[in-house]
Amino acid sequence: MMNITRKNKMRADATKAYRDSLRKNLEHRLDVARSQGNQKLIQQLEQEAAYLHLV
């Protein structure tokens, strides 16, 4: 049986990887919106980032 500490570490690592992926995807979407000058989308993505605590 897997050690509880090891399970917690694996869970924390998975959570970090998931949040890193979310952040990277959001940053890319923001870059595209900025390059297109889409202010409404930029505002929505910034709100999304704040809601997800990625900023």
mmCIF entry with sequence, helices, sheets and N, C-alpha, C, O atoms, coordinates in Angstrom:
data_MODEL
# 
_entry.id   MODEL 
# 
_entity.id                         1 
_entity.type                       polymer 
_entity.pdbx_number_of_molecules   1 
# 
_entity_poly.entity_id                      1 
_entity_poly.type                           'polypeptide(L)' 
_entity_poly.nstd_linkage                   no 
_entity_poly.nstd_monomer                   no 
_entity_poly.pdbx_seq_one_letter_code       MMNITRKNKMRADATKAYRDSLRKNLEHRLDVARSQGNQKLIQQLEQEAAYLHLV 
_entity_poly.pdbx_seq_one_letter_code_can   MMNITRKNKMRADATKAYRDSLRKNLEHRLDVARSQGNQKLIQQLEQEAAYLHLV 
_entity_poly.pdbx_strand_id                 A 
# 
loop_
_entity_poly_seq.entity_id 
_entity_poly_seq.num 
_entity_poly_seq.mon_id 
_entity_poly_seq.hetero 
1 1  MET n 
1 2  MET n 
1 3  ASN n 
1 4  ILE n 
1 5  THR n 
1 6  ARG n 
1 7  LYS n 
1 8  ASN n 
1 9  LYS n 
1 10 MET n 
1 11 ARG n 
1 12 ALA n 
1 13 ASP n 
1 14 ALA n 
1 15 THR n 
1 16 LYS n 
1 17 ALA n 
1 18 TYR n 
1 19 ARG n 
1 20 ASP n 
1 21 SER n 
1 22 LEU n 
1 23 ARG n 
1 24 LYS n 
1 25 ASN n 
1 26 LEU n 
1 27 GLU n 
1 28 HIS n 
1 29 ARG n 
1 30 LEU n 
1 31 ASP n 
1 32 VAL n 
1 33 ALA n 
1 34 ARG n 
1 35 SER n 
1 36 GLN n 
1 37 GLY n 
1 38 ASN n 
1 39 GLN n 
1 40 LYS n 
1 41 LEU n 
1 42 ILE n 
1 43 GLN n 
1 44 GLN n 
1 45 LEU n 
1 46 GLU n 
1 47 GLN n 
1 48 GLU n 
1 49 ALA n 
1 50 ALA n 
1 51 TYR n 
1 52 LEU n 
1 53 HIS n 
1 54 LEU n 
1 55 VAL n 
# 
_struct_asym.id          A 
_struct_asym.entity_id   1 
# 
loop_
_struct_conf.conf_type_id 
_struct_conf.id 
_struct_conf.pdbx_PDB_helix_id 
_struct_conf.beg_label_comp_id 
_struct_conf.beg_label_asym_id 
_struct_conf.beg_label_seq_id 
_struct_conf.pdbx_beg_PDB_ins_code 
_struct_conf.end_label_comp_id 
_struct_conf.end_label_asym_id 
_struct_conf.end_label_seq_id 
_struct_conf.pdbx_end_PDB_ins_code 
_struct_conf.beg_auth_comp_id 
_struct_conf.beg_auth_asym_id 
_struct_conf.beg_auth_seq_id 
_struct_conf.end_auth_comp_id 
_struct_conf.end_auth_asym_id 
_struct_conf.end_auth_seq_id 
_struct_conf.pdbx_PDB_helix_class 
_struct_conf.details 
_struct_conf.pdbx_PDB_helix_length 
HELX_P HELX_P1 AA1 ILE A 4  ? GLN A 36 ? ILE A 4  GLN A 36 1 ? 33 
HELX_P HELX_P2 AA2 GLN A 39 ? TYR A 51 ? GLN A 39 TYR A 51 1 ? 13 
# 
_struct_conf_type.id          HELX_P 
_struct_conf_type.criteria    ? 
_struct_conf_type.reference   ? 
# 
loop_
_atom_site.group_PDB 
_atom_site.id 
_atom_site.type_symbol 
_atom_site.label_atom_id 
_atom_site.label_alt_id 
_atom_site.label_comp_id 
_atom_site.label_asym_id 
_atom_site.label_entity_id 
_atom_site.label_seq_id 
_atom_site.pdbx_PDB_ins_code 
_atom_site.Cartn_x 
_atom_site.Cartn_y 
_atom_site.Cartn_z 
_atom_site.occupancy 
_atom_site.B_iso_or_equiv 
_atom_site.pdbx_formal_charge 
_atom_site.auth_seq_id 
_atom_site.auth_comp_id 
_atom_site.auth_asym_id 
_atom_site.auth_atom_id 
_atom_site.pdbx_PDB_model_num 
ATOM 1   N N  . MET A 1 1  ? 0.845   -1.189 0.000   1.00 0.00 ? 1  MET A N  1 
ATOM 2   C CA . MET A 1 1  ? 0.000   0.000  0.000   1.00 0.00 ? 1  MET A CA 1 
ATOM 3   C C  . MET A 1 1  ? 0.886   1.246  0.000   1.00 0.00 ? 1  MET A C  1 
ATOM 4   O O  . MET A 1 1  ? 1.945   1.279  0.627   1.00 0.00 ? 1  MET A O  1 
ATOM 5   N N  . MET A 1 2  ? 0.427   2.259  -0.714  1.00 0.00 ? 2  MET A N  1 
ATOM 6   C CA . MET A 1 2  ? 1.211   3.475  -0.858  1.00 0.00 ? 2  MET A CA 1 
ATOM 7   C C  . MET A 1 2  ? 1.160   4.297  0.426   1.00 0.00 ? 2  MET A C  1 
ATOM 8   O O  . MET A 1 2  ? 0.110   4.411  1.059   1.00 0.00 ? 2  MET A O  1 
ATOM 9   N N  . ASN A 1 3  ? 2.257   4.846  0.789   1.00 0.00 ? 3  ASN A N  1 
ATOM 10  C CA . ASN A 1 3  ? 2.386   5.701  1.952   1.00 0.00 ? 3  ASN A CA 1 
ATOM 11  C C  . ASN A 1 3  ? 1.513   6.950  1.783   1.00 0.00 ? 3  ASN A C  1 
ATOM 12  O O  . ASN A 1 3  ? 1.434   7.507  0.688   1.00 0.00 ? 3  ASN A O  1 
ATOM 13  N N  . ILE A 1 4  ? 0.855   7.394  2.872   1.00 0.00 ? 4  ILE A N  1 
ATOM 14  C CA . ILE A 1 4  ? -0.020  8.571  2.805   1.00 0.00 ? 4  ILE A CA 1 
ATOM 15  C C  . ILE A 1 4  ? 0.765   9.804  2.380   1.00 0.00 ? 4  ILE A C  1 
ATOM 16  O O  . ILE A 1 4  ? 0.278   10.605 1.583   1.00 0.00 ? 4  ILE A O  1 
ATOM 17  N N  . THR A 1 5  ? 1.959   9.958  2.898   1.00 0.00 ? 5  THR A N  1 
ATOM 18  C CA . THR A 1 5  ? 2.787   11.104 2.528   1.00 0.00 ? 5  THR A CA 1 
ATOM 19  C C  . THR A 1 5  ? 3.083   11.098 1.036   1.00 0.00 ? 5  THR A C  1 
ATOM 20  O O  . THR A 1 5  ? 3.055   12.143 0.385   1.00 0.00 ? 5  THR A O  1 
ATOM 21  N N  . ARG A 1 6  ? 3.364   9.924  0.501   1.00 0.00 ? 6  ARG A N  1 
ATOM 22  C CA . ARG A 1 6  ? 3.637   9.822  -0.935  1.00 0.00 ? 6  ARG A CA 1 
ATOM 23  C C  . ARG A 1 6  ? 2.389   10.166 -1.746  1.00 0.00 ? 6  ARG A C  1 
ATOM 24  O O  . ARG A 1 6  ? 2.482   10.831 -2.778  1.00 0.00 ? 6  ARG A O  1 
ATOM 25  N N  . LYS A 1 7  ? 1.225   9.715  -1.282  1.00 0.00 ? 7  LYS A N  1 
ATOM 26  C CA . LYS A 1 7  ? -0.030  10.049 -1.971  1.00 0.00 ? 7  LYS A CA 1 
ATOM 27  C C  . LYS A 1 7  ? -0.262  11.553 -1.953  1.00 0.00 ? 7  LYS A C  1 
ATOM 28  O O  . LYS A 1 7  ? -0.664  12.145 -2.955  1.00 0.00 ? 7  LYS A O  1 
ATOM 29  N N  . ASN A 1 8  ? -0.002  12.165 -0.796  1.00 0.00 ? 8  ASN A N  1 
ATOM 30  C CA . ASN A 1 8  ? -0.184  13.616 -0.696  1.00 0.00 ? 8  ASN A CA 1 
ATOM 31  C C  . ASN A 1 8  ? 0.770   14.347 -1.631  1.00 0.00 ? 8  ASN A C  1 
ATOM 32  O O  . ASN A 1 8  ? 0.387   15.337 -2.254  1.00 0.00 ? 8  ASN A O  1 
ATOM 33  N N  . LYS A 1 9  ? 1.995   13.877 -1.735  1.00 0.00 ? 9  LYS A N  1 
ATOM 34  C CA . LYS A 1 9  ? 2.975   14.485 -2.635  1.00 0.00 ? 9  LYS A CA 1 
ATOM 35  C C  . LYS A 1 9  ? 2.517   14.348 -4.084  1.00 0.00 ? 9  LYS A C  1 
ATOM 36  O O  . LYS A 1 9  ? 2.598   15.297 -4.863  1.00 0.00 ? 9  LYS A O  1 
ATOM 37  N N  . MET A 1 10 ? 2.041   13.168 -4.432  1.00 0.00 ? 10 MET A N  1 
ATOM 38  C CA . MET A 1 10 ? 1.564   12.943 -5.803  1.00 0.00 ? 10 MET A CA 1 
ATOM 39  C C  . MET A 1 10 ? 0.370   13.849 -6.106  1.00 0.00 ? 10 MET A C  1 
ATOM 40  O O  . MET A 1 10 ? 0.271   14.406 -7.199  1.00 0.00 ? 10 MET A O  1 
ATOM 41  N N  . ARG A 1 11 ? -0.525  13.991 -5.145  1.00 0.00 ? 11 ARG A N  1 
ATOM 42  C CA . ARG A 1 11 ? -1.696  14.854 -5.322  1.00 0.00 ? 11 ARG A CA 1 
ATOM 43  C C  . ARG A 1 11 ? -1.254  16.309 -5.488  1.00 0.00 ? 11 ARG A C  1 
ATOM 44  O O  . ARG A 1 11 ? -1.752  17.017 -6.363  1.00 0.00 ? 11 ARG A O  1 
ATOM 45  N N  . ALA A 1 12 ? -0.329  16.748 -4.655  1.00 0.00 ? 12 ALA A N  1 
ATOM 46  C CA . ALA A 1 12 ? 0.169   18.122 -4.748  1.00 0.00 ? 12 ALA A CA 1 
ATOM 47  C C  . ALA A 1 12 ? 0.863   18.363 -6.083  1.00 0.00 ? 12 ALA A C  1 
ATOM 48  O O  . ALA A 1 12 ? 0.694   19.418 -6.693  1.00 0.00 ? 12 ALA A O  1 
ATOM 49  N N  . ASP A 1 13 ? 1.641   17.388 -6.533  1.00 0.00 ? 13 ASP A N  1 
ATOM 50  C CA . ASP A 1 13 ? 2.328   17.516 -7.823  1.00 0.00 ? 13 ASP A CA 1 
ATOM 51  C C  . ASP A 1 13 ? 1.324   17.610 -8.972  1.00 0.00 ? 13 ASP A C  1 
ATOM 52  O O  . ASP A 1 13 ? 1.497   18.407 -9.894  1.00 0.00 ? 13 ASP A O  1 
ATOM 53  N N  . ALA A 1 14 ? 0.281   16.794 -8.908  1.00 0.00 ? 14 ALA A N  1 
ATOM 54  C CA . ALA A 1 14 ? -0.746  16.814 -9.956  1.00 0.00 ? 14 ALA A CA 1 
ATOM 55  C C  . ALA A 1 14 ? -1.488  18.148 -9.949  1.00 0.00 ? 14 ALA A C  1 
ATOM 56  O O  . ALA A 1 14 ? -1.783  18.708 -11.005 1.00 0.00 ? 14 ALA A O  1 
ATOM 57  N N  . THR A 1 15 ? -1.784  18.647 -8.766  1.00 0.00 ? 15 THR A N  1 
ATOM 58  C CA . THR A 1 15 ? -2.473  19.937 -8.647  1.00 0.00 ? 15 THR A CA 1 
ATOM 59  C C  . THR A 1 15 ? -1.614  21.053 -9.221  1.00 0.00 ? 15 THR A C  1 
ATOM 60  O O  . THR A 1 15 ? -2.115  21.917 -9.942  1.00 0.00 ? 15 THR A O  1 
ATOM 61  N N  . LYS A 1 16 ? -0.328  21.040 -8.907  1.00 0.00 ? 16 LYS A N  1 
ATOM 62  C CA . LYS A 1 16 ? 0.587   22.060 -9.423  1.00 0.00 ? 16 LYS A CA 1 
ATOM 63  C C  . LYS A 1 16 ? 0.669   21.979 -10.943 1.00 0.00 ? 16 LYS A C  1 
ATOM 64  O O  . LYS A 1 16 ? 0.633   23.006 -11.620 1.00 0.00 ? 16 LYS A O  1 
ATOM 65  N N  . ALA A 1 17 ? 0.777   20.775 -11.480 1.00 0.00 ? 17 ALA A N  1 
ATOM 66  C CA . ALA A 1 17 ? 0.859   20.608 -12.932 1.00 0.00 ? 17 ALA A CA 1 
ATOM 67  C C  . ALA A 1 17 ? -0.413  21.125 -13.606 1.00 0.00 ? 17 ALA A C  1 
ATOM 68  O O  . ALA A 1 17 ? -0.349  21.768 -14.654 1.00 0.00 ? 17 ALA A O  1 
ATOM 69  N N  . TYR A 1 18 ? -1.560  20.843 -13.000 1.00 0.00 ? 18 TYR A N  1 
ATOM 70  C CA . TYR A 1 18 ? -2.841  21.293 -13.544 1.00 0.00 ? 18 TYR A CA 1 
ATOM 71  C C  . TYR A 1 18 ? -2.914  22.821 -13.552 1.00 0.00 ? 18 TYR A C  1 
ATOM 72  O O  . TYR A 1 18 ? -3.298  23.424 -14.554 1.00 0.00 ? 18 TYR A O  1 
ATOM 73  N N  . ARG A 1 19 ? -2.542  23.443 -12.429 1.00 0.00 ? 19 ARG A N  1 
ATOM 74  C CA . ARG A 1 19 ? -2.591  24.904 -12.341 1.00 0.00 ? 19 ARG A CA 1 
ATOM 75  C C  . ARG A 1 19 ? -1.571  25.559 -13.270 1.00 0.00 ? 19 ARG A C  1 
ATOM 76  O O  . ARG A 1 19 ? -1.841  26.612 -13.847 1.00 0.00 ? 19 ARG A O  1 
ATOM 77  N N  . ASP A 1 20 ? -0.406  24.941 -13.414 1.00 0.00 ? 20 ASP A N  1 
ATOM 78  C CA . ASP A 1 20 ? 0.600   25.458 -14.352 1.00 0.00 ? 20 ASP A CA 1 
ATOM 79  C C  . ASP A 1 20 ? 0.064   25.412 -15.781 1.00 0.00 ? 20 ASP A C  1 
ATOM 80  O O  . ASP A 1 20 ? 0.282   26.337 -16.564 1.00 0.00 ? 20 ASP A O  1 
ATOM 81  N N  . SER A 1 21 ? -0.632  24.339 -16.109 1.00 0.00 ? 21 SER A N  1 
ATOM 82  C CA . SER A 1 21 ? -1.218  24.200 -17.434 1.00 0.00 ? 21 SER A CA 1 
ATOM 83  C C  . SER A 1 21 ? -2.306  25.259 -17.658 1.00 0.00 ? 21 SER A C  1 
ATOM 84  O O  . SER A 1 21 ? -2.370  25.872 -18.723 1.00 0.00 ? 21 SER A O  1 
ATOM 85  N N  . LEU A 1 22 ? -3.153  25.466 -16.654 1.00 0.00 ? 22 LEU A N  1 
ATOM 86  C CA . LEU A 1 22 ? -4.184  26.504 -16.750 1.00 0.00 ? 22 LEU A CA 1 
ATOM 87  C C  . LEU A 1 22 ? -3.553  27.873 -16.968 1.00 0.00 ? 22 LEU A C  1 
ATOM 88  O O  . LEU A 1 22 ? -3.993  28.640 -17.825 1.00 0.00 ? 22 LEU A O  1 
ATOM 89  N N  . ARG A 1 23 ? -2.512  28.174 -16.184 1.00 0.00 ? 23 ARG A N  1 
ATOM 90  C CA . ARG A 1 23 ? -1.842  29.469 -16.279 1.00 0.00 ? 23 ARG A CA 1 
ATOM 91  C C  . ARG A 1 23 ? -1.222  29.652 -17.665 1.00 0.00 ? 23 ARG A C  1 
ATOM 92  O O  . ARG A 1 23 ? -1.366  30.711 -18.276 1.00 0.00 ? 23 ARG A O  1 
ATOM 93  N N  . LYS A 1 24 ? -0.542  28.636 -18.151 1.00 0.00 ? 24 LYS A N  1 
ATOM 94  C CA . LYS A 1 24 ? 0.111   28.727 -19.461 1.00 0.00 ? 24 LYS A CA 1 
ATOM 95  C C  . LYS A 1 24 ? -0.927  28.944 -20.564 1.00 0.00 ? 24 LYS A C  1 
ATOM 96  O O  . LYS A 1 24 ? -0.723  29.766 -21.457 1.00 0.00 ? 24 LYS A O  1 
ATOM 97  N N  . ASN A 1 25 ? -2.029  28.214 -20.501 1.00 0.00 ? 25 ASN A N  1 
ATOM 98  C CA . ASN A 1 25 ? -3.083  28.354 -21.495 1.00 0.00 ? 25 ASN A CA 1 
ATOM 99  C C  . ASN A 1 25 ? -3.700  29.747 -21.441 1.00 0.00 ? 25 ASN A C  1 
ATOM 100 O O  . ASN A 1 25 ? -3.944  30.363 -22.479 1.00 0.00 ? 25 ASN A O  1 
ATOM 101 N N  . LEU A 1 26 ? -3.948  30.235 -20.242 1.00 0.00 ? 26 LEU A N  1 
ATOM 102 C CA . LEU A 1 26 ? -4.538  31.560 -20.083 1.00 0.00 ? 26 LEU A CA 1 
ATOM 103 C C  . LEU A 1 26 ? -3.589  32.646 -20.584 1.00 0.00 ? 26 LEU A C  1 
ATOM 104 O O  . LEU A 1 26 ? -4.023  33.601 -21.229 1.00 0.00 ? 26 LEU A O  1 
ATOM 105 N N  . GLU A 1 27 ? -2.305  32.505 -20.292 1.00 0.00 ? 27 GLU A N  1 
ATOM 106 C CA . GLU A 1 27 ? -1.324  33.477 -20.778 1.00 0.00 ? 27 GLU A CA 1 
ATOM 107 C C  . GLU A 1 27 ? -1.289  33.505 -22.305 1.00 0.00 ? 27 GLU A C  1 
ATOM 108 O O  . GLU A 1 27 ? -1.182  34.573 -22.909 1.00 0.00 ? 27 GLU A O  1 
ATOM 109 N N  . HIS A 1 28 ? -1.376  32.345 -22.918 1.00 0.00 ? 28 HIS A N  1 
ATOM 110 C CA . HIS A 1 28 ? -1.393  32.282 -24.387 1.00 0.00 ? 28 HIS A CA 1 
ATOM 111 C C  . HIS A 1 28 ? -2.641  32.976 -24.930 1.00 0.00 ? 28 HIS A C  1 
ATOM 112 O O  . HIS A 1 28 ? -2.565  33.759 -25.877 1.00 0.00 ? 28 HIS A O  1 
ATOM 113 N N  . ARG A 1 29 ? -3.780  32.682 -24.325 1.00 0.00 ? 29 ARG A N  1 
ATOM 114 C CA . ARG A 1 29 ? -5.029  33.302 -24.775 1.00 0.00 ? 29 ARG A CA 1 
ATOM 115 C C  . ARG A 1 29 ? -4.970  34.822 -24.622 1.00 0.00 ? 29 ARG A C  1 
ATOM 116 O O  . ARG A 1 29 ? -5.457  35.560 -25.478 1.00 0.00 ? 29 ARG A O  1 
ATOM 117 N N  . LEU A 1 30 ? -4.367  35.283 -23.519 1.00 0.00 ? 30 LEU A N  1 
ATOM 118 C CA . LEU A 1 30 ? -4.209  36.730 -23.315 1.00 0.00 ? 30 LEU A CA 1 
ATOM 119 C C  . LEU A 1 30 ? -3.279  37.334 -24.368 1.00 0.00 ? 30 LEU A C  1 
ATOM 120 O O  . LEU A 1 30 ? -3.556  38.410 -24.898 1.00 0.00 ? 30 LEU A O  1 
ATOM 121 N N  . ASP A 1 31 ? -2.195  36.654 -24.667 1.00 0.00 ? 31 ASP A N  1 
ATOM 122 C CA . ASP A 1 31 ? -1.264  37.144 -25.691 1.00 0.00 ? 31 ASP A CA 1 
ATOM 123 C C  . ASP A 1 31 ? -1.974  37.311 -27.035 1.00 0.00 ? 31 ASP A C  1 
ATOM 124 O O  . ASP A 1 31 ? -1.794  38.316 -27.723 1.00 0.00 ? 31 ASP A O  1 
ATOM 125 N N  . VAL A 1 32 ? -2.777  36.321 -27.396 1.00 0.00 ? 32 VAL A N  1 
ATOM 126 C CA . VAL A 1 32 ? -3.508  36.381 -28.671 1.00 0.00 ? 32 VAL A CA 1 
ATOM 127 C C  . VAL A 1 32 ? -4.515  37.525 -28.645 1.00 0.00 ? 32 VAL A C  1 
ATOM 128 O O  . VAL A 1 32 ? -4.612  38.293 -29.603 1.00 0.00 ? 32 VAL A O  1 
ATOM 129 N N  . ALA A 1 33 ? -5.259  37.638 -27.557 1.00 0.00 ? 33 ALA A N  1 
ATOM 130 C CA . ALA A 1 33 ? -6.256  38.715 -27.450 1.00 0.00 ? 33 ALA A CA 1 
ATOM 131 C C  . ALA A 1 33 ? -5.583  40.080 -27.530 1.00 0.00 ? 33 ALA A C  1 
ATOM 132 O O  . ALA A 1 33 ? -6.092  40.992 -28.180 1.00 0.00 ? 33 ALA A O  1 
ATOM 133 N N  . ARG A 1 34 ? -4.435  40.215 -26.864 1.00 0.00 ? 34 ARG A N  1 
ATOM 134 C CA . ARG A 1 34 ? -3.708  41.493 -26.903 1.00 0.00 ? 34 ARG A CA 1 
ATOM 135 C C  . ARG A 1 34 ? -3.197  41.790 -28.310 1.00 0.00 ? 34 ARG A C  1 
ATOM 136 O O  . ARG A 1 34 ? -3.265  42.928 -28.773 1.00 0.00 ? 34 ARG A O  1 
ATOM 137 N N  . SER A 1 35 ? -2.688  40.767 -28.985 1.00 0.00 ? 35 SER A N  1 
ATOM 138 C CA . SER A 1 35 ? -2.164  40.987 -30.340 1.00 0.00 ? 35 SER A CA 1 
ATOM 139 C C  . SER A 1 35 ? -3.278  41.389 -31.310 1.00 0.00 ? 35 SER A C  1 
ATOM 140 O O  . SER A 1 35 ? -3.031  42.067 -32.308 1.00 0.00 ? 35 SER A O  1 
ATOM 141 N N  . GLN A 1 36 ? -4.506  40.962 -31.003 1.00 0.00 ? 36 GLN A N  1 
ATOM 142 C CA . GLN A 1 36 ? -5.648  41.313 -31.847 1.00 0.00 ? 36 GLN A CA 1 
ATOM 143 C C  . GLN A 1 36 ? -6.331  42.598 -31.385 1.00 0.00 ? 36 GLN A C  1 
ATOM 144 O O  . GLN A 1 36 ? -7.243  43.098 -32.043 1.00 0.00 ? 36 GLN A O  1 
ATOM 145 N N  . GLY A 1 37 ? -5.880  43.128 -30.242 1.00 0.00 ? 37 GLY A N  1 
ATOM 146 C CA . GLY A 1 37 ? -6.483  44.349 -29.709 1.00 0.00 ? 37 GLY A CA 1 
ATOM 147 C C  . GLY A 1 37 ? -7.903  44.144 -29.221 1.00 0.00 ? 37 GLY A C  1 
ATOM 148 O O  . GLY A 1 37 ? -8.699  45.083 -29.212 1.00 0.00 ? 37 GLY A O  1 
ATOM 149 N N  . ASN A 1 38 ? -8.228  42.930 -28.816 1.00 0.00 ? 38 ASN A N  1 
ATOM 150 C CA . ASN A 1 38 ? -9.588  42.594 -28.378 1.00 0.00 ? 38 ASN A CA 1 
ATOM 151 C C  . ASN A 1 38 ? -9.741  42.900 -26.884 1.00 0.00 ? 38 ASN A C  1 
ATOM 152 O O  . ASN A 1 38 ? -9.537  42.034 -26.034 1.00 0.00 ? 38 ASN A O  1 
ATOM 153 N N  . GLN A 1 39 ? -10.106 44.153 -26.585 1.00 0.00 ? 39 GLN A N  1 
ATOM 154 C CA . GLN A 1 39 ? -10.178 44.610 -25.199 1.00 0.00 ? 39 GLN A CA 1 
ATOM 155 C C  . GLN A 1 39 ? -11.220 43.857 -24.372 1.00 0.00 ? 39 GLN A C  1 
ATOM 156 O O  . GLN A 1 39 ? -10.997 43.572 -23.195 1.00 0.00 ? 39 GLN A O  1 
ATOM 157 N N  . LYS A 1 40 ? -12.348 43.538 -24.985 1.00 0.00 ? 40 LYS A N  1 
ATOM 158 C CA . LYS A 1 40 ? -13.396 42.821 -24.248 1.00 0.00 ? 40 LYS A CA 1 
ATOM 159 C C  . LYS A 1 40 ? -12.890 41.441 -23.822 1.00 0.00 ? 40 LYS A C  1 
ATOM 160 O O  . LYS A 1 40 ? -13.104 41.025 -22.683 1.00 0.00 ? 40 LYS A O  1 
ATOM 161 N N  . LEU A 1 41 ? -12.230 40.743 -24.722 1.00 0.00 ? 41 LEU A N  1 
ATOM 162 C CA . LEU A 1 41 ? -11.701 39.411 -24.397 1.00 0.00 ? 41 LEU A CA 1 
ATOM 163 C C  . LEU A 1 41 ? -10.580 39.511 -23.365 1.00 0.00 ? 41 LEU A C  1 
ATOM 164 O O  . LEU A 1 41 ? -10.484 38.673 -22.468 1.00 0.00 ? 41 LEU A O  1 
ATOM 165 N N  . ILE A 1 42 ? -9.736  40.531 -23.489 1.00 0.00 ? 42 ILE A N  1 
ATOM 166 C CA . ILE A 1 42 ? -8.661  40.733 -22.516 1.00 0.00 ? 42 ILE A CA 1 
ATOM 167 C C  . ILE A 1 42 ? -9.262  40.893 -21.123 1.00 0.00 ? 42 ILE A C  1 
ATOM 168 O O  . ILE A 1 42 ? -8.794  40.282 -20.162 1.00 0.00 ? 42 ILE A O  1 
ATOM 169 N N  . GLN A 1 43 ? -10.293 41.711 -21.021 1.00 0.00 ? 43 GLN A N  1 
ATOM 170 C CA . GLN A 1 43 ? -10.948 41.935 -19.724 1.00 0.00 ? 43 GLN A CA 1 
ATOM 171 C C  . GLN A 1 43 ? -11.543 40.627 -19.187 1.00 0.00 ? 43 GLN A C  1 
ATOM 172 O O  . GLN A 1 43 ? -11.409 40.332 -18.000 1.00 0.00 ? 43 GLN A O  1 
ATOM 173 N N  . GLN A 1 44 ? -12.186 39.856 -20.038 1.00 0.00 ? 44 GLN A N  1 
ATOM 174 C CA . GLN A 1 44 ? -12.773 38.584 -19.608 1.00 0.00 ? 44 GLN A CA 1 
ATOM 175 C C  . GLN A 1 44 ? -11.695 37.615 -19.123 1.00 0.00 ? 44 GLN A C  1 
ATOM 176 O O  . GLN A 1 44 ? -11.871 36.941 -18.108 1.00 0.00 ? 44 GLN A O  1 
ATOM 177 N N  . LEU A 1 45 ? -10.586 37.548 -19.850 1.00 0.00 ? 45 LEU A N  1 
ATOM 178 C CA . LEU A 1 45 ? -9.510  36.639 -19.474 1.00 0.00 ? 45 LEU A CA 1 
ATOM 179 C C  . LEU A 1 45 ? -8.832  37.081 -18.182 1.00 0.00 ? 45 LEU A C  1 
ATOM 180 O O  . LEU A 1 45 ? -8.436  36.246 -17.369 1.00 0.00 ? 45 LEU A O  1 
ATOM 181 N N  . GLU A 1 46 ? -8.698  38.386 -17.990 1.00 0.00 ? 46 GLU A N  1 
ATOM 182 C CA . GLU A 1 46 ? -8.134  38.884 -16.736 1.00 0.00 ? 46 GLU A CA 1 
ATOM 183 C C  . GLU A 1 46 ? -9.054  38.562 -15.567 1.00 0.00 ? 46 GLU A C  1 
ATOM 184 O O  . GLU A 1 46 ? -8.584  38.238 -14.476 1.00 0.00 ? 46 GLU A O  1 
ATOM 185 N N  . GLN A 1 47 ? -10.352 38.647 -15.787 1.00 0.00 ? 47 GLN A N  1 
ATOM 186 C CA . GLN A 1 47 ? -11.316 38.275 -14.746 1.00 0.00 ? 47 GLN A CA 1 
ATOM 187 C C  . GLN A 1 47 ? -11.229 36.782 -14.450 1.00 0.00 ? 47 GLN A C  1 
ATOM 188 O O  . GLN A 1 47 ? -11.303 36.366 -13.294 1.00 0.00 ? 47 GLN A O  1 
ATOM 189 N N  . GLU A 1 48 ? -11.074 35.981 -15.497 1.00 0.00 ? 48 GLU A N  1 
ATOM 190 C CA . GLU A 1 48 ? -10.932 34.544 -15.325 1.00 0.00 ? 48 GLU A CA 1 
ATOM 191 C C  . GLU A 1 48 ? -9.676  34.226 -14.503 1.00 0.00 ? 48 GLU A C  1 
ATOM 192 O O  . GLU A 1 48 ? -9.710  33.384 -13.606 1.00 0.00 ? 48 GLU A O  1 
ATOM 193 N N  . ALA A 1 49 ? -8.589  34.896 -14.814 1.00 0.00 ? 49 ALA A N  1 
ATOM 194 C CA . ALA A 1 49 ? -7.340  34.688 -14.091 1.00 0.00 ? 49 ALA A CA 1 
ATOM 195 C C  . ALA A 1 49 ? -7.514  35.041 -12.612 1.00 0.00 ? 49 ALA A C  1 
ATOM 196 O O  . ALA A 1 49 ? -7.035  34.319 -11.737 1.00 0.00 ? 49 ALA A O  1 
ATOM 197 N N  . ALA A 1 50 ? -8.192  36.135 -12.341 1.00 0.00 ? 50 ALA A N  1 
ATOM 198 C CA . ALA A 1 50 ? -8.420  36.541 -10.958 1.00 0.00 ? 50 ALA A CA 1 
ATOM 199 C C  . ALA A 1 50 ? -9.311  35.517 -10.242 1.00 0.00 ? 50 ALA A C  1 
ATOM 200 O O  . ALA A 1 50 ? -9.044  35.148 -9.098  1.00 0.00 ? 50 ALA A O  1 
ATOM 201 N N  . TYR A 1 51 ? -10.356 35.067 -10.915 1.00 0.00 ? 51 TYR A N  1 
ATOM 202 C CA . TYR A 1 51 ? -11.269 34.088 -10.327 1.00 0.00 ? 51 TYR A CA 1 
ATOM 203 C C  . TYR A 1 51 ? -10.540 32.788 -9.983  1.00 0.00 ? 51 TYR A C  1 
ATOM 204 O O  . TYR A 1 51 ? -10.807 32.176 -8.949  1.00 0.00 ? 51 TYR A O  1 
ATOM 205 N N  . LEU A 1 52 ? -9.630  32.377 -10.844 1.00 0.00 ? 52 LEU A N  1 
ATOM 206 C CA . LEU A 1 52 ? -8.871  31.137 -10.629 1.00 0.00 ? 52 LEU A CA 1 
ATOM 207 C C  . LEU A 1 52 ? -7.632  31.357 -9.773  1.00 0.00 ? 52 LEU A C  1 
ATOM 208 O O  . LEU A 1 52 ? -6.872  30.422 -9.522  1.00 0.00 ? 52 LEU A O  1 
ATOM 209 N N  . HIS A 1 53 ? -7.428  32.599 -9.321  1.00 0.00 ? 53 HIS A N  1 
ATOM 210 C CA . HIS A 1 53 ? -6.251  32.941 -8.500  1.00 0.00 ? 53 HIS A CA 1 
ATOM 211 C C  . HIS A 1 53 ? -4.956  32.597 -9.212  1.00 0.00 ? 53 HIS A C  1 
ATOM 212 O O  . HIS A 1 53 ? -4.042  32.021 -8.621  1.00 0.00 ? 53 HIS A O  1 
ATOM 213 N N  . LEU A 1 54 ? -4.887  32.956 -10.490 1.00 0.00 ? 54 LEU A N  1 
ATOM 214 C CA . LEU A 1 54 ? -3.693  32.685 -11.293 1.00 0.00 ? 54 LEU A CA 1 
ATOM 215 C C  . LEU A 1 54 ? -2.825  33.916 -11.451 1.00 0.00 ? 54 LEU A C  1 
ATOM 216 O O  . LEU A 1 54 ? -1.763  33.856 -12.070 1.00 0.00 ? 54 LEU A O  1 
ATOM 217 N N  . VAL A 1 55 ? -3.272  35.032 -10.894 1.00 0.00 ? 55 VAL A N  1 
ATOM 218 C CA . VAL A 1 55 ? -2.482  36.269 -10.989 1.00 0.00 ? 55 VAL A CA 1 
ATOM 219 C C  . VAL A 1 55 ? -2.049  36.714 -9.621  1.00 0.00 ? 55 VAL A C  1 
ATOM 220 O O  . VAL A 1 55 ? -1.375  37.735 -9.489  1.00 0.00 ? 55 VAL A O  1 
# 
